[in-house]
Amino acid sequence: MPDDGAPSPGDDRPGSGPAGTLVGVLGGVGPLATVLFMERVVRLTDAARDQDHVDMAVLQHATVPDRTAFVLGRSADDPGPVLAADARRLAGLGADLLVLPCNTAHAFAGAVAAATPALLLTAVDAAVSAVCDTWTARFSGPRPEVVGLLATEGTIASGVYLDAFSAHGVKTLVPDVAGQAAVTALIYDGIKAGRGGDLTALAGVVADLRSRGAGAVVLGCTELSVAAEATPPDRLPGVVLVDALDELARATVLRAGRRLRPAG
């Protein structure tokens, strides 16, 4: 469903949705990132009691076919129809707003959006809006004209970030082959495999993107958001990180008709 004119993701004004909006979370992709997304929504909501929080129905569908494998042609199992069916299940529970806390799954957003009349928010839309629409309200310094992207091979190959940023006149840089291998290892061998890890493993990749002109680095995979949660604050000094999961959580709070908790 197209945007209805409510505040952009990242805007601190309350959204247009009624406070009774039920948010349907297309979860499980991946499982730990979904749990972190829900926690972020709770912590970001300006609430003094239970009833001030966002109502959410979560479908933790971990067996959705691998998004990257399909995008890269390594699997014939199409996640699109599965995600669309999940959207219908959540809409059947009364969800007025659907959120997709998986960046690679944005490649299937069209199928999901067509499945129900509910508004769909994606991590990609939220992250791009944070850079291109509300940068000055959220971050220091001028809006970057070049961003670095840390994401799965599937997200990069699908071009969802590159196309979205290009439409706003922002150039997107991606890691070289060795750098992408390090990103993939952290996502799949670390976070998804339950072995943990933090962004320190990608310090060299981030440094390379910055040396090539990136004024900010987008965490375009929700597993990297999990890694960021475990990263000591002094490990990547001076790096402006735009966390797609965090931006989606902010957008969800606002679209559900709630207010963001004041910073600090």
C-alpha positions in Angstrom: 0.0 0.0 0.0 1.5 3.4 -0.9 2.6 5.9 1.7 -0.2 7.9 3.2 1.6 11.1 3.9 2.4 10.5 7.5 5.8 11.6 8.9 8.8 10.0 7.2 10.6 7.2 9.0 13.0 8.9 11.5 10.8 11.9 11.9 10.1 12.4 15.7 6.5 13.5 15.3 3.8 11.1 16.2 2.5 9.1 13.2 -0.9 9.2 11.6 -2.0 5.7 12.7 -4.5 5.4 15.5 -3.1 4.3 18.9 -5.0 1.0 18.5 -3.0 0.0 15.4 -2.0 -3.6 15.4 1.5 -4.1 13.9 2.1 -7.4 12.2 5.8 -8.4 12.2 7.0 -10.7 9.4 9.6 -12.3 11.6 12.0 -15.2 11.7 14.2 -13.7 9.0 16.3 -14.0 11.0 15.0 -15.1 14.4 17.3 -13.3 16.7 17.1 -10.1 14.7 13.3 -10.2 15.1 13.6 -10.4 18.8 16.0 -7.4 18.8 13.5 -5.5 16.6 10.7 -6.0 19.1 12.9 -5.0 22.0 13.9 -1.8 20.1 10.3 -0.9 19.5 9.5 -1.3 23.2 12.6 0.7 24.3 12.0 3.5 21.7 8.4 4.0 22.7 7.6 6.9 25.0 5.5 4.9 27.4 4.8 5.2 31.1 2.6 2.1 31.3 1.8 -1.1 29.4 -1.1 0.5 27.6 1.2 3.1 26.0 3.1 0.6 24.0 2.7 -0.6 20.4 0.4 -3.6 19.9 2.3 -6.3 17.9 1.5 -9.7 16.4 4.7 -11.5 15.5 5.0 -14.4 13.1 8.4 -15.9 13.9 8.6 -17.9 10.6 12.2 -19.1 10.7 11.6 -21.7 7.9 11.0 -19.0 5.2 13.3 -20.0 2.3 16.7 -18.3 2.3 16.4 -14.9 0.6 20.0 -14.6 -0.5 20.1 -18.1 -1.9 17.1 -17.4 -4.1 18.3 -14.0 -5.3 21.7 -15.4 -6.3 20.1 -18.3 -8.1 21.5 -20.9 -5.7 18.0 -22.1 -4.7 14.7 -22.5 -6.5 12.7 -22.0 -3.3 11.0 -18.6 -3.7 10.5 -16.7 -0.4 8.0 -14.3 -2.1 4.9 -16.5 -2.0 5.7 -17.6 1.6 6.1 -14.0 2.8 2.9 -13.0 1.0 1.1 -15.8 2.8 2.5 -14.7 6.1 1.3 -11.2 5.4 -2.2 -12.5 4.8 -2.1 -14.5 8.1 -1.1 -11.4 10.0 -3.8 -9.3 8.3 -6.3 -12.0 9.2 -5.4 -11.3 12.9 -6.3 -7.7 12.3 -2.8 -6.2 11.5 -3.2 -2.7 9.9 0.5 -2.2 9.5 3.1 -4.8 8.4 6.8 -4.5 9.1 9.6 -6.5 7.5 12.7 -6.6 9.6 14.9 -8.2 7.0 16.8 -6.2 4.4 17.3 -8.9 1.8 13.5 -9.7 1.9 12.9 -6.2 0.5 13.4 -7.8 -2.9 10.1 -9.5 -2.3 8.3 -6.4 -0.9 6.1 -6.1 -4.0 4.6 -9.6 -3.4 4.1 -8.8 0.3 2.5 -5.5 -0.3 0.1 -6.9 -3.0 -1.1 -9.6 -0.6 -3.0 -7.3 1.8 -4.3 -3.7 1.9 -2.1 -3.1 5.0 0.7 -0.5 4.8 4.1 -2.2 4.6 7.2 -0.7 6.2 10.6 -2.2 5.3 14.1 -1.8 6.8 15.4 -0.5 3.5 12.9 2.2 3.2 13.5 3.3 6.8 17.3 3.4 6.5 17.2 5.3 3.2 14.7 7.8 4.7 17.0 8.3 7.7 19.8 9.4 5.4 17.9 11.2 2.7 14.9 12.8 4.5 15.7 13.3 8.2 19.5 13.3 8.4 19.9 16.7 10.0 17.3 15.9 12.7 19.1 12.7 13.7 22.8 12.9 12.9 25.5 15.6 13.1 27.1 17.2 10.1 25.9 17.5 6.5 24.0 14.7 4.8 26.5 12.4 3.2 26.6 12.2 -0.6 28.2 8.8 -0.4 27.3 5.9 2.0 28.9 2.5 2.5 26.7 -0.5 2.6 27.3 -3.6 4.8 24.7 -6.3 3.8 24.3 -9.8 2.5 25.3 -10.7 -1.0 21.6 -11.1 -1.8 20.8 -7.5 -0.7 23.7 -6.1 -2.8 22.9 -8.2 -5.8 19.2 -7.2 -5.7 20.2 -3.6 -5.9 17.5 -2.5 -3.5 19.7 -0.1 -1.6 21.7 1.1 -4.6 18.5 2.0 -6.5 16.8 3.6 -3.5 19.8 5.8 -2.7 20.5 6.6 -6.3 17.0 8.0 -6.6 18.0 10.6 -3.9 21.3 11.4 -5.5 23.3 9.4 -3.0 26.1 7.1 -4.1 26.4 3.7 -2.5 29.7 1.9 -2.0 30.0 -1.8 -1.3 32.9 -3.8 0.1 35.5 -5.5 -2.2 35.5 -9.3 -2.5 37.5 -9.9 0.6 35.5 -7.4 2.6 32.2 -8.9 1.5 33.5 -12.3 2.5 34.2 -10.9 6.0 30.6 -9.5 6.2 29.1 -12.7 5.0 31.1 -14.7 7.6 29.9 -12.5 10.4 26.3 -12.7 9.3 26.1 -16.5 8.6 28.9 -18.1 10.5 28.6 -15.8 13.5 25.1 -14.4 14.2 22.9 -16.8 12.3 24.9 -19.8 13.5 24.5 -18.7 17.1 28.2 -18.1 17.7 27.8 -14.3 18.2 30.3 -11.7 17.1 30.5 -7.9 16.9 31.4 -5.3 14.3 35.0 -5.2 15.4 35.5 -8.0 12.8 34.5 -5.6 10.1 36.8 -2.7 11.2 39.0 -3.1 8.2 36.0 -3.2 5.9 34.6 0.0 7.4 37.9 1.7 7.2 38.1 0.9 3.5 34.7 2.2 2.8 35.5 5.5 4.6 38.8 5.8 2.7 36.8 5.6 -0.5 34.6 8.5 0.5 31.7 7.0 2.6 30.4 9.6 5.0 28.2 7.0 6.8 28.0 3.3 6.9 24.6 1.6 6.6 24.0 -1.6 8.5 21.9 -3.2 5.8 21.4 -6.6 7.4 19.5 -7.1 10.7 22.1 -9.7 11.8 24.6 -6.8 11.7 22.2 -4.9 13.9 22.6 -7.8 16.4 26.4 -7.6 16.1 26.2 -3.8 16.6 24.4 -4.4 19.9 27.4 -6.4 21.1 30.0 -3.9 19.9 31.8 -1.8 22.5 31.1 1.9 21.7 34.8 2.7 21.4 35.6 0.0 18.8 34.6 2.1 15.7 35.5 5.7 16.7 34.2 8.4 14.5 32.1 6.1 12.3 28.5 7.2 11.7 26.4 4.0 11.5 22.9 4.0 10.2 21.2 0.9 11.6 18.4 -0.2 9.4 16.7 -2.3 12.1 16.8 0.7 14.5 15.4 3.0 11.8 12.6 0.5 11.1 11.8 0.3 14.8 11.5 4.1 15.0 9.3 4.2 11.9 7.1 1.5 13.4 6.5 3.4 16.7 5.5 6.5 14.7 3.3 4.7 12.2 1.5 3.0 15.1 0.5 6.4 16.5 2.9 6.4 19.4 5.7 8.9 20.3 9.4 8.2 20.4 11.1 8.3 23.8 13.2 11.5 24.1 16.9 10.9 23.6 18.7 10.2 26.9 
